[in-house]
Amino acid sequence: MFNRNFAALILFFMDRIKVYDKTFVPYIPHDELMGCIDKVAEEINRDYAGAEDVPVVLCILNGSIMFTGELMQRLNFPCQLVSTKMTSYVGTSTTGEVKQTMPLTASLKGRRVIVTEDIVDTGLTLVALKKILEEEGASDVKICTMLFKKDAYRANEKIDYIGKEIPNRFILGFGLDYNELGRNLRDIYVLED
Ligand code: 5GP
């Protein structure tokens, strides 16, 4: 029953994808995403080479799950995976209100943290997250994002590692959803004009 409903919600036609009421077209192919992840992994490995602590990779659920999984396979120093869930988007736009909808899965007190985000848009999530990590007592916080919507960014937080800058358009796939669908797509799609 579930599969039949699901098939009705995501329709593939030519290289386009229809999810609910919206049509998406191919945008960033899987191979290009892998190249972006290789690049940030190299930068992080260089910066954390010889670490004597065990830095934390903090996965921001749900969107960052695919990116974090790929990134961690490329990190060559001992690191611990911790997760939390932050929510701000409904449909194709931000509500402007960020909520932590799942607490941190481990204490970060005194730990160096690498935050892994699928996409940084307005930066509101980062601001809320930085506050949480400060209160939590993390000793150092670096921000790593697969994608960055530079023109939409309104925060002052430094972003330390960026896979790729993209224009301010709504995208789907490789962890990113439209009302919880599309996260399992291997490539990234963009909302058709
Ligand atoms: P920010 O707080 O920086 O405005 O937004 C960050 C979060 O909004 C991301 O982690 C992601 O969940 C969501 N988001 C921002 N832009 C997009 C987009 O183009 N597509 C999707 N699916 N989610 C987005």
py3Dmol code that shows the C-alpha trace and the ligand (Angstrom):
import py3Dmol

protein = """\
ATOM      1  CA  MET A   1       0.000   0.000   0.000  1.00  0.00           C
ATOM      2  CA  PHE A   2       2.780   2.389   1.023  1.00  0.00           C
ATOM      3  CA  ASN A   3       4.729   1.687  -2.188  1.00  0.00           C
ATOM      4  CA  ARG A   4       1.713   2.350  -4.360  1.00  0.00           C
ATOM      5  CA  ASN A   5       1.086   5.709  -2.687  1.00  0.00           C
ATOM      6  CA  PHE A   6       4.756   6.611  -2.881  1.00  0.00           C
ATOM      7  CA  ALA A   7       4.887   5.844  -6.605  1.00  0.00           C
ATOM      8  CA  ALA A   8       1.972   8.181  -7.098  1.00  0.00           C
ATOM      9  CA  LEU A   9       3.779  10.994  -5.307  1.00  0.00           C
ATOM     10  CA  ILE A  10       7.091  10.857  -7.177  1.00  0.00           C
ATOM     11  CA  LEU A  11       6.830  10.526 -10.926  1.00  0.00           C
ATOM     12  CA  PHE A  12       9.838  10.369 -13.233  1.00  0.00           C
ATOM     13  CA  PHE A  13       9.317  11.581 -16.799  1.00  0.00           C
ATOM     14  CA  MET A  14      12.235  12.060 -19.206  1.00  0.00           C
ATOM     15  CA  ASP A  15      14.876  13.472 -16.900  1.00  0.00           C
ATOM     16  CA  ARG A  16      12.332  15.474 -14.895  1.00  0.00           C
ATOM     17  CA  ILE A  17      10.860  14.493 -11.550  1.00  0.00           C
ATOM     18  CA  LYS A  18       7.458  15.421 -10.225  1.00  0.00           C
ATOM     19  CA  VAL A  19       7.065  15.472  -6.432  1.00  0.00           C
ATOM     20  CA  TYR A  20       3.561  16.278  -5.258  1.00  0.00           C
ATOM     21  CA  ASP A  21       2.700  19.469  -7.178  1.00  0.00           C
ATOM     22  CA  LYS A  22       6.256  20.517  -8.180  1.00  0.00           C
ATOM     23  CA  THR A  23       8.518  19.631 -11.101  1.00  0.00           C
ATOM     24  CA  PHE A  24      12.275  19.374 -10.662  1.00  0.00           C
ATOM     25  CA  VAL A  25      14.990  19.184 -13.316  1.00  0.00           C
ATOM     26  CA  PRO A  26      18.518  17.697 -13.054  1.00  0.00           C
ATOM     27  CA  TYR A  27      21.005  20.061 -11.451  1.00  0.00           C
ATOM     28  CA  ILE A  28      24.070  18.506  -9.743  1.00  0.00           C
ATOM     29  CA  PRO A  29      24.953  14.967 -10.818  1.00  0.00           C
ATOM     30  CA  HIS A  30      26.122  12.415  -8.243  1.00  0.00           C
ATOM     31  CA  ASP A  31      29.691  12.380  -9.602  1.00  0.00           C
ATOM     32  CA  GLU A  32      30.021  16.126  -9.169  1.00  0.00           C
ATOM     33  CA  LEU A  33      28.725  15.846  -5.586  1.00  0.00           C
ATOM     34  CA  MET A  34      31.353  13.179  -4.903  1.00  0.00           C
ATOM     35  CA  GLY A  35      34.034  15.562  -6.227  1.00  0.00           C
ATOM     36  CA  CYS A  36      32.826  18.324  -3.874  1.00  0.00           C
ATOM     37  CA  ILE A  37      32.906  15.918  -0.942  1.00  0.00           C
ATOM     38  CA  ASP A  38      36.426  14.739  -1.890  1.00  0.00           C
ATOM     39  CA  LYS A  39      37.543  18.375  -1.834  1.00  0.00           C
ATOM     40  CA  VAL A  40      36.152  19.238   1.627  1.00  0.00           C
ATOM     41  CA  ALA A  41      37.388  15.925   3.054  1.00  0.00           C
ATOM     42  CA  GLU A  42      40.900  16.762   1.861  1.00  0.00           C
ATOM     43  CA  GLU A  43      40.742  20.183   3.547  1.00  0.00           C
ATOM     44  CA  ILE A  44      39.434  18.705   6.814  1.00  0.00           C
ATOM     45  CA  ASN A  45      42.020  15.898   6.786  1.00  0.00           C
ATOM     46  CA  ARG A  46      44.746  18.491   6.307  1.00  0.00           C
ATOM     47  CA  ASP A  47      43.475  20.654   9.208  1.00  0.00           C
ATOM     48  CA  TYR A  48      42.946  17.759  11.624  1.00  0.00           C
ATOM     49  CA  ALA A  49      46.047  15.731  10.713  1.00  0.00           C
ATOM     50  CA  GLY A  50      47.720  14.362  13.838  1.00  0.00           C
ATOM     51  CA  ALA A  51      44.761  15.276  16.110  1.00  0.00           C
ATOM     52  CA  GLU A  52      45.370  13.884  19.563  1.00  0.00           C
ATOM     53  CA  ASP A  53      41.757  14.295  20.653  1.00  0.00           C
ATOM     54  CA  VAL A  54      38.801  12.624  18.954  1.00  0.00           C
ATOM     55  CA  PRO A  55      36.977  15.406  17.112  1.00  0.00           C
ATOM     56  CA  VAL A  56      33.200  15.127  16.756  1.00  0.00           C
ATOM     57  CA  VAL A  57      31.439  15.151  13.395  1.00  0.00           C
ATOM     58  CA  LEU A  58      28.010  16.632  14.166  1.00  0.00           C
ATOM     59  CA  CYS A  59      25.425  15.554  11.599  1.00  0.00           C
ATOM     60  CA  ILE A  60      22.443  17.892  11.313  1.00  0.00           C
ATOM     61  CA  LEU A  61      19.514  15.604  10.585  1.00  0.00           C
ATOM     62  CA  ASN A  62      17.727  14.855   8.396  1.00  0.00           C
ATOM     63  CA  GLY A  63      19.162  16.600   5.349  1.00  0.00           C
ATOM     64  CA  SER A  64      22.832  16.030   6.084  1.00  0.00           C
ATOM     65  CA  ILE A  65      22.667  12.276   6.505  1.00  0.00           C
ATOM     66  CA  MET A  66      23.912  11.389   2.993  1.00  0.00           C
ATOM     67  CA  PHE A  67      26.613  14.071   2.952  1.00  0.00           C
ATOM     68  CA  THR A  68      27.862  13.148   6.434  1.00  0.00           C
ATOM     69  CA  GLY A  69      27.967   9.457   5.533  1.00  0.00           C
ATOM     70  CA  GLU A  70      30.037  10.120   2.408  1.00  0.00           C
ATOM     71  CA  LEU A  71      32.289  12.625   4.180  1.00  0.00           C
ATOM     72  CA  MET A  72      33.035  10.327   7.118  1.00  0.00           C
ATOM     73  CA  GLN A  73      34.192   7.572   4.785  1.00  0.00           C
ATOM     74  CA  ARG A  74      36.881   9.971   3.577  1.00  0.00           C
ATOM     75  CA  LEU A  75      38.114  11.254   6.961  1.00  0.00           C
ATOM     76  CA  ASN A  76      41.401   9.632   7.935  1.00  0.00           C
ATOM     77  CA  PHE A  77      41.646  10.562  11.641  1.00  0.00           C
ATOM     78  CA  PRO A  78      39.711   9.040  14.557  1.00  0.00           C
ATOM     79  CA  CYS A  79      36.393  10.902  14.902  1.00  0.00           C
ATOM     80  CA  GLN A  80      33.053  10.381  16.624  1.00  0.00           C
ATOM     81  CA  LEU A  81      29.656  10.780  14.982  1.00  0.00           C
ATOM     82  CA  VAL A  82      27.052  12.738  16.957  1.00  0.00           C
ATOM     83  CA  SER A  83      23.668  13.899  15.615  1.00  0.00           C
ATOM     84  CA  THR A  84      20.964  16.408  16.335  1.00  0.00           C
ATOM     85  CA  LYS A  85      17.927  17.488  14.378  1.00  0.00           C
ATOM     86  CA  MET A  86      17.143  21.088  13.459  1.00  0.00           C
ATOM     87  CA  THR A  87      13.996  22.112  11.595  1.00  0.00           C
ATOM     88  CA  SER A  88      13.173  25.376   9.830  1.00  0.00           C
ATOM     89  CA  TYR A  89      11.852  24.572   6.355  1.00  0.00           C
ATOM     90  CA  VAL A  90       8.259  23.797   5.386  1.00  0.00           C
ATOM     91  CA  GLY A  91       7.634  23.093   1.699  1.00  0.00           C
ATOM     92  CA  THR A  92      10.059  25.170  -0.351  1.00  0.00           C
ATOM     93  CA  SER A  93      10.830  28.001   2.068  1.00  0.00           C
ATOM     94  CA  THR A  94      12.098  28.743   5.550  1.00  0.00           C
ATOM     95  CA  THR A  95       9.633  29.536   8.327  1.00  0.00           C
ATOM     96  CA  GLY A  96      12.256  31.849   9.822  1.00  0.00           C
ATOM     97  CA  GLU A  97      11.969  29.898  13.060  1.00  0.00           C
ATOM     98  CA  VAL A  98      14.560  27.246  13.855  1.00  0.00           C
ATOM     99  CA  LYS A  99      13.727  24.447  16.285  1.00  0.00           C
ATOM    100  CA  GLN A 100      15.963  21.730  17.695  1.00  0.00           C
ATOM    101  CA  THR A 101      13.617  18.771  17.251  1.00  0.00           C
ATOM    102  CA  MET A 102      16.004  16.068  18.514  1.00  0.00           C
ATOM    103  CA  PRO A 103      18.614  16.641  21.231  1.00  0.00           C
ATOM    104  CA  LEU A 104      22.340  15.973  20.771  1.00  0.00           C
ATOM    105  CA  THR A 105      23.041  12.244  20.907  1.00  0.00           C
ATOM    106  CA  ALA A 106      26.165  12.785  23.094  1.00  0.00           C
ATOM    107  CA  SER A 107      27.701  15.487  25.255  1.00  0.00           C
ATOM    108  CA  LEU A 108      30.032  17.880  23.414  1.00  0.00           C
ATOM    109  CA  LYS A 109      31.587  19.423  26.511  1.00  0.00           C
ATOM    110  CA  GLY A 110      35.238  20.230  25.834  1.00  0.00           C
ATOM    111  CA  ARG A 111      35.101  18.612  22.380  1.00  0.00           C
ATOM    112  CA  ARG A 112      36.207  19.970  19.002  1.00  0.00           C
ATOM    113  CA  VAL A 113      33.193  19.830  16.705  1.00  0.00           C
ATOM    114  CA  ILE A 114      32.885  19.793  12.924  1.00  0.00           C
ATOM    115  CA  VAL A 115      29.260  20.594  12.055  1.00  0.00           C
ATOM    116  CA  THR A 116      28.154  18.932   8.826  1.00  0.00           C
ATOM    117  CA  GLU A 117      25.259  20.654   7.051  1.00  0.00           C
ATOM    118  CA  ASP A 118      23.631  19.646   3.773  1.00  0.00           C
ATOM    119  CA  ILE A 119      23.021  23.262   2.790  1.00  0.00           C
ATOM    120  CA  VAL A 120      23.429  26.694   4.356  1.00  0.00           C
ATOM    121  CA  ASP A 121      20.755  29.094   3.149  1.00  0.00           C
ATOM    122  CA  THR A 122      19.830  32.107   5.373  1.00  0.00           C
ATOM    123  CA  GLY A 123      22.207  30.886   8.108  1.00  0.00           C
ATOM    124  CA  LEU A 124      19.482  30.951  10.790  1.00  0.00           C
ATOM    125  CA  THR A 125      20.079  27.276  11.560  1.00  0.00           C
ATOM    126  CA  LEU A 126      23.793  27.926  12.051  1.00  0.00           C
ATOM    127  CA  VAL A 127      23.167  30.819  14.424  1.00  0.00           C
ATOM    128  CA  ALA A 128      20.806  28.685  16.539  1.00  0.00           C
ATOM    129  CA  LEU A 129      23.240  25.797  16.454  1.00  0.00           C
ATOM    130  CA  LYS A 130      26.240  27.896  17.465  1.00  0.00           C
ATOM    131  CA  LYS A 131      24.292  29.039  20.543  1.00  0.00           C
ATOM    132  CA  ILE A 132      23.466  25.440  21.469  1.00  0.00           C
ATOM    133  CA  LEU A 133      27.101  24.387  21.050  1.00  0.00           C
ATOM    134  CA  GLU A 134      28.341  27.306  23.147  1.00  0.00           C
ATOM    135  CA  GLU A 135      25.917  26.408  25.945  1.00  0.00           C
ATOM    136  CA  GLU A 136      26.988  22.790  25.589  1.00  0.00           C
ATOM    137  CA  GLY A 137      30.647  23.787  26.152  1.00  0.00           C
ATOM    138  CA  ALA A 138      32.244  22.649  22.874  1.00  0.00           C
ATOM    139  CA  SER A 139      35.892  23.788  22.841  1.00  0.00           C
ATOM    140  CA  ASP A 140      35.944  24.611  19.101  1.00  0.00           C
ATOM    141  CA  VAL A 141      33.331  24.631  16.334  1.00  0.00           C
ATOM    142  CA  LYS A 142      34.004  24.447  12.596  1.00  0.00           C
ATOM    143  CA  ILE A 143      31.239  24.560  10.010  1.00  0.00           C
ATOM    144  CA  CYS A 144      31.262  22.351   6.955  1.00  0.00           C
ATOM    145  CA  THR A 145      28.507  22.460   4.353  1.00  0.00           C
ATOM    146  CA  MET A 146      28.021  20.540   1.135  1.00  0.00           C
ATOM    147  CA  LEU A 147      26.195  23.468  -0.519  1.00  0.00           C
ATOM    148  CA  PHE A 148      26.055  27.185   0.193  1.00  0.00           C
ATOM    149  CA  LYS A 149      23.450  29.673  -1.067  1.00  0.00           C
ATOM    150  CA  LYS A 150      25.738  32.680  -0.818  1.00  0.00           C
ATOM    151  CA  ASP A 151      23.153  35.240  -1.976  1.00  0.00           C
ATOM    152  CA  ALA A 152      20.617  34.123   0.645  1.00  0.00           C
ATOM    153  CA  TYR A 153      23.114  34.109   3.542  1.00  0.00           C
ATOM    154  CA  ARG A 154      22.316  36.686   6.236  1.00  0.00           C
ATOM    155  CA  ALA A 155      24.425  35.500   9.185  1.00  0.00           C
ATOM    156  CA  ASN A 156      27.934  36.461  10.267  1.00  0.00           C
ATOM    157  CA  GLU A 157      29.128  32.973  11.160  1.00  0.00           C
ATOM    158  CA  LYS A 158      32.264  31.890   9.323  1.00  0.00           C
ATOM    159  CA  ILE A 159      31.769  28.839   7.133  1.00  0.00           C
ATOM    160  CA  ASP A 160      35.007  26.891   7.197  1.00  0.00           C
ATOM    161  CA  TYR A 161      34.454  24.263   4.514  1.00  0.00           C
ATOM    162  CA  ILE A 162      32.178  24.639   1.472  1.00  0.00           C
ATOM    163  CA  GLY A 163      31.581  21.923  -1.123  1.00  0.00           C
ATOM    164  CA  LYS A 164      29.896  24.149  -3.703  1.00  0.00           C
ATOM    165  CA  GLU A 165      28.218  27.558  -3.905  1.00  0.00           C
ATOM    166  CA  ILE A 166      24.823  27.589  -5.598  1.00  0.00           C
ATOM    167  CA  PRO A 167      22.278  30.292  -6.513  1.00  0.00           C
ATOM    168  CA  ASN A 168      19.235  30.935  -4.358  1.00  0.00           C
ATOM    169  CA  ARG A 169      16.929  28.264  -5.808  1.00  0.00           C
ATOM    170  CA  PHE A 170      15.083  25.367  -4.172  1.00  0.00           C
ATOM    171  CA  ILE A 171      16.812  22.036  -4.637  1.00  0.00           C
ATOM    172  CA  LEU A 172      15.966  18.403  -3.950  1.00  0.00           C
ATOM    173  CA  GLY A 173      17.816  15.098  -3.603  1.00  0.00           C
ATOM    174  CA  PHE A 174      20.866  13.557  -1.925  1.00  0.00           C
ATOM    175  CA  GLY A 175      19.363  14.112   1.537  1.00  0.00           C
ATOM    176  CA  LEU A 176      17.394  17.256   0.712  1.00  0.00           C
ATOM    177  CA  ASP A 177      13.611  16.905   0.675  1.00  0.00           C
ATOM    178  CA  TYR A 178      10.407  18.502  -0.466  1.00  0.00           C
ATOM    179  CA  ASN A 179       7.921  17.823   2.344  1.00  0.00           C
ATOM    180  CA  GLU A 180       9.943  14.716   3.318  1.00  0.00           C
ATOM    181  CA  LEU A 181      10.139  13.215  -0.178  1.00  0.00           C
ATOM    182  CA  GLY A 182      13.147  13.062  -2.494  1.00  0.00           C
ATOM    183  CA  ARG A 183      15.900  12.520   0.078  1.00  0.00           C
ATOM    184  CA  ASN A 184      16.839   9.183  -1.505  1.00  0.00           C
ATOM    185  CA  LEU A 185      17.622  10.619  -4.952  1.00  0.00           C
ATOM    186  CA  ARG A 186      21.303  10.114  -5.910  1.00  0.00           C
ATOM    187  CA  ASP A 187      21.559  13.393  -7.832  1.00  0.00           C
ATOM    188  CA  ILE A 188      20.400  16.874  -6.927  1.00  0.00           C
ATOM    189  CA  TYR A 189      17.481  18.449  -8.806  1.00  0.00           C
ATOM    190  CA  VAL A 190      16.300  22.056  -8.913  1.00  0.00           C
ATOM    191  CA  LEU A 191      12.755  23.371  -8.966  1.00  0.00           C
ATOM    192  CA  GLU A 192      11.810  24.151 -12.547  1.00  0.00           C
ATOM    193  CA  ASP A 193      11.423  27.865 -13.273  1.00  0.00           C
TER     194      ASP A 193
END
"""
ligand_1 = """\
24
5GP
P 18.962 28.090 6.849
O 18.670 28.030 8.320
O 20.419 28.286 6.534
O 18.078 29.110 6.159
O 18.488 26.728 6.217
C 19.130 25.535 6.464
C 18.210 24.344 6.259
O 17.102 24.668 5.420
C 18.945 23.232 5.555
O 19.598 22.386 6.469
C 17.821 22.540 4.807
O 17.170 21.605 5.654
C 16.849 23.633 4.493
N 17.047 24.149 3.115
C 17.613 25.320 2.748
N 17.618 25.455 1.401
C 17.036 24.329 0.906
C 16.747 23.863 -0.418
O 17.029 24.505 -1.449
N 16.147 22.646 -0.515
C 15.793 21.901 0.574
N 15.211 20.734 0.345
N 16.046 22.309 1.834
C 16.668 23.505 2.008
"""
view = py3Dmol.view(width=600, height=400)
view.addModel(protein, "pdb")
view.setStyle({"model": 0}, {"cartoon": {"style": "trace"}})
view.addModel(ligand_1, "xyz")
view.setStyle({"model": 1}, {"stick": {}})
view.zoomTo()
view.show()
